Amino acid sequence: MSYPTASGVPNLSGNYLPIVYASMLLVEFYTATVFGQIASTEFEGQIANYGDKLRIRMLPDIVSKEYVKGQELEYQDGDPSYVDLDIDKGRYWGLRFNALDKKQSDLKYIQKWAAHAAEIQKIAIDAGILADVYGDVSSYNKGTTAGKKSASINLGVSGTPLQVSDSTIVDKIVDCGVVLDEQDVPSENRWIVLPAWACGMIKTSELKDASLAGDDKSMLRSGHVGKIDRFDIYMSNNIESVTDGGNTVYNAIFGWKGSLAFASQMLLTESLKNPKDFGDLMRSLQAYGYKTVKPEGMGHLYIRK
């Protein structure tokens, strides 16, 4: 856009005056990722190559038996089970840098572009996980009759999603806690991932009062969703949404950190000369895999606003 000038005065913008580029790149807004907080990554670093399989050993099922004085004791053989975590997924990015651009540019942009590519790849992995694992949860931890013992908790189901508001959102989170309680899931390291609008409802619920939230700083002032009924609350725009009955419905998930395993390795990040032009190529390959190892420790919340 040329600078405004008075009538009759020539405007040289676009003819003789060069475009000046800012010395800094515009800040990019990245989608927040959550898989690092909700999944166990203790197996990180054990991957050697793409396509590896990690065998995760589980504790054996042990039977407690009633004792009668003088009886012959019975013994069982420990038979530990296992689940396999396949490193069967990979993602990469590749960038091309022309020699003239590198030489004549006033901005050292290669490192910035590479960092930007890494963030984009992280977001893609996160979205893939959230769109997949909700289908793995135990049948007791989803639907309109959730709860292994009570079978009376409504978490929403296709055709009749659960509607939530700022007056009910906290109660629904408590219901999710009950679902895990009925599966004997540990109280520590519980999490729930919600869309932004649901987190906004939490902040406008009764928990906006600092005393009710059990904190010295209200959620509205801190901007932190925080913790409710043993759940660490995470906001994500990567939660899969679908159209159900003309409404946008979200496949939110909740669970215990040991229920989902994730392992990843950066196999290769390299720079090489472009064989078809003057300049360089940069590329990075990442192998990863994830698996729901404890379906009873995760739940599916099918909700709409």
C-alpha positions, -999 to +999 in steps of 0.1 A: +000+000+000+015+033-010+017+062+014-011+088+010-001+119-008-018+152-016-034+158-050-009+167-077+021+153-058+038+123-075+039+091-055+072+071-060+062+041-038+064+009-058+086+025-085+118+037-068+113+029-031+123-006-022+103-029+001+120-032+035+115-065+052+113-067+090+144-082+106+123-106+127+097-132+116+061-128+127+054-149+157+036-181+149+007-194+171+011-231+177-017-255+187-010-267+222+000-304+223-009-327+252+004-362+244+036-356+264+015-349+296-012-377+292+010-406+280+038-425+297+071-419+279+093-440+301+102-462+271+117-433+252+152-440+240+148-477+236+139-475+199+168-485+176+151-484+142+118-476+125+096-507+127+109-519+161+086-535+186+087-528+223+074-556+246+060-541+278+058-567+305+028-566+329+024-579+364+009-614+367-026-620+380-023-633+416-051-649+435-055-643+472-069-674+489-086-680+522-064-697+548-075-726+570-052-738+597-035-770+589-045-771+552-021-779+524-011-746+507-017-741+470+007-723+448+004-707+415+030-701+388+037-665+381+028-660+344+034-623+335+016-611+305+028-584+281+016-560+254+036-550+223+041-513+215+049-512+178+070-484+165+050-484+133+045-448+124+068-421+110+066-385+100+091-363+082+096-328+070+119-315+042+130-280+033+149-266+003+172-235+006+185-219-026+221-206-024+212-172-037+185-168-011+208-178+017+235-154+005+214-124-001+189-127+027+193-104+056+176-130+079+192-162+092+160-180+085+172-217+082+172-225+119+139-206+124+122-226+096+135-259+109+122-251+144+089-242+129+088-275+110+095-294+142+065-277+159+042-285+130+052-322+131+046-323+169+011-310+164+004-335+137+014-364+159-007-351+188-038-347+166-033-383+153-032-397+189-062-378+201-083-388+171-074-425+176-071-436+213-106-427+224-118-458+205-096-480+227-113-473+261-131-499+281-168-504+274-174-495+310-159-461+306-181-446+278-217-443+267-249-436+285-244-464+311-208-459+321-195-471+354-183-507+360-203-509+393-231-484+388-237-485+350-256-452+356-232-424+344-240-406+311-209-397+291-227-393+258-230-416+228-234-412+191-269-399+183-273-385+218-242-366+228-239-352+263-247-315+265-227-295+290-229-259+303-210-238+328-235-251+355-229-288+347-193-290+334-177-295+369-203-322+377-194-341+345-157-340+354-166-355+388-186-382+370-155-391+350-136-394+383-163-419+395-159-439+363-122-443+370-128-450+407-151-479+398-122-493+378-098-490+408-077-466+388-050-448+409-060-412+420-026-398+411-016-388+376-052-385+363-059-362+333-087-350+312-084-332+278-112-308+268-119-284+240-113-247+246-150-238+251-153-265+278-123-251+296-139-216+293-170-230+310-149-242+339-135-207+344-170-192+345-184-220+368-185-217+406-148-225+405-140-190+395-143-183+432-108-189+445-120-203+478-142-229+461-112-239+439-091-244+470-065-219+456-053-184+466-057-172+430-089-175+409-089-192+376-101-160+359-071-141+372-045-168+366-058-181+333-048-216+344-075-243+342-058-262+370-070-294+388-105-307+396-113-339+414-078-353+410-078-345+372-052-323+356-072-303+331-056-298+296-070-277+268-065-289+232-077-278+198-066-311+185-095-330+199-114-347+171-148-332+164-177-347+143-211-335+132-239-354+150-275-343+144-264-310+130-243-302+161-205-302+165-196-329+190-162-335+205-145-368+214-128-357+247-108-382+267-098-387+303-077-412+321-046-422+340-011-415+327+000-452+328-029-462+305-013-448+273+023-455+262+042-434+237+077-438+224+095-418+198+129-412+184+144-387+160+161-411+136+177-385+114+181-348+109+205-338+082+215-312+057+228-321+023+236-304-010+208-301-035+217-324-064+195-305-088+202-269-079+226-246-060+218-247-024+210-271+004+183-296+015+173-301+051+152-330+063+142-348+095+126-382+101+109-392+133+096-427+142+071-432+169+043-455+182+016-454+209-007-479+225-035-480+250-020-505+275-047-502+301-081-496+284-098-497+318-078-466+328-091-443+301-126-429+293-144-413+264-165-381+270-187-374+239-198-339+245-213-308+228-218-272+239 
